[in-house]
Amino acid sequence: MATVQAQKNRAGEITSDRVKWREGGRRDGEWQSETFDDDTAAGVFCDAVNEAGQHWPPGWVQGRGYVADQVADEDRYRFRNFATRCIENKTGLEEHCRVACMRDLERYVSADSRERRNT
């Protein structure tokens, strides 16, 4: 199973995040890793590796990211879907607050992206 590991400098400050896993999930599989500047991107990539069966995700080029024209399930990695999942999974919110957040997401983020596509 892929994991995200914080990389620290000598002062103990987190400088990057590394996703690390064994190819194919086997005990004898070669260690694989990819480094990211932030933990959110590392988390998304970690999920992609786990969904790909402990292999490099389809369309991913090591050190460069997604460069292929066809990426499996590319909607999963779009911001709107990510933001919607974050709001849905947020704990400690009353339902009216969750509804307001979803409304604002639709109003300010999704509407803005539709306008840009139409121009």
N, C-alpha and C positions, 0 to 999 in steps of 0.2 A: 504494500500500500504506500502510495506517495505521501510524503510529509513536507511541511514547510518549516525550514530552520532559519532563524534569525542569524545573520552574520554580523559579528561585532568587531570593532577595531580595538586597538590596545587600550584605549581609554574606556572601553566598555559600552560605547555608543553603537546602536544598530545602524549599519551602513547599507545593508541590502538583505534580501530574503532569497533563500535558495530552496528550490523544490528538488527533492532527492527520492529516488526509487530504484528498485532492482528491475532490470529489463524482464518483462513478462511476469513479474511477481514471483519468480523462482528464487530459492535460496542461493543457487549457484549463478544466477543471472548477473550480468555486469551492472555495476552501479552507474546510474545516469543522473544528471542534474542540469538544472537551468537556473540562472540567477535573475532576479528582478529588483527594481528600485523600490517597489512598495509592496506591502503585504497583501493588498487587495488583488493586484495582478497575479501575485504568486498563488493566492488562494483559488482564483479562477483557473489558472493553469493546472494546479494540483487536482482540481475536480476533473479537468479534461483528461489528464493522465489516468486517473482512476477509472473514468468512463471508457477509456480506450484499452482497458485491460492491462495496465502497467506498461504501455508502449507509448512512444511519441504520438501525440494526437495527429490525425490526418491533416495534412496541409501545413504542419508546423516545421520550420527549419530552425535547427539549433542556433541560438545566438541572434536570430533575426525575427522570429515570430511567424505569424501566419502570412505566407506569401503566395500560396496557391489560390487560383481563381475559385475552385470549389472546395469549401471547407465543410466537413460534416456538421450538421446541426448548427449552422452559423447564427441563427436567431438566439440561441442560448447565451451568446456572448455579447449581445447588443445591450446598450445602457438601459433602455426602457425596461427590458425583461429583468435585468439585474436590479434596478431600482424597485420594481414591483415586488420581486421576491424579498428584498430587504424590508419593505414596508409590511408585507404579509407576515414575515417571520419575527418582526420586532416584538419583544415582550414588554409588559408593563404599560401598554397603551390601552386606553378605553376605546371602544369601537368607533365612537364619533370622531376621535382623533385620527384613527386609521383611515376612515372614510374621507376626512379632510385632506390627509396626506395624498391619498390616491387621486382625489379631485385636483389638487394642486399639481401633481405629477402630470396628469392629463392636460391640464390647462396651460401650464407654463413650459413644460419640457416637450411633451409629445406634439402639442399644437405648433410650437416653434419649429420643430424638425419637419413637420409637414409643410409649413410655409417655405422653408429653405428648399425643399425638394421641388416645390411647384414653381420656383423662380428660376 
